[in-house]
Amino acid sequence: MKYIVLFGVLLVVYLVWRHQRRTEGSGTPPAPAQPAALAQDMVRCPVCALHLPRAEAVAGGDGRFYCSPEHRVAP
């Protein structure tokens, strides 16, 4: 009989503990997930072989992309 009472007390303690943990966690909502960065086209500078996003590259007159204005005018 005392084992049944002991089991009941332990069960009640466990249920109270679990309920408190759930209510503590729900007080502050989790931070929203950061969206993954979108893929960008990468280009290679023909002078130094550096790869960089097309949006950051300097376009040359010949259709090539360069990493800097200095490399665009370099021979």
Secondary structure, 3 states (H helix, E strand, C coil): CHHHHHHHHHHHHHHHHHHHHHHHHCCCCCCCCCCCCCCCCEEECCCCCCEEEHHHCEECCCCCEECCHHHHHCC
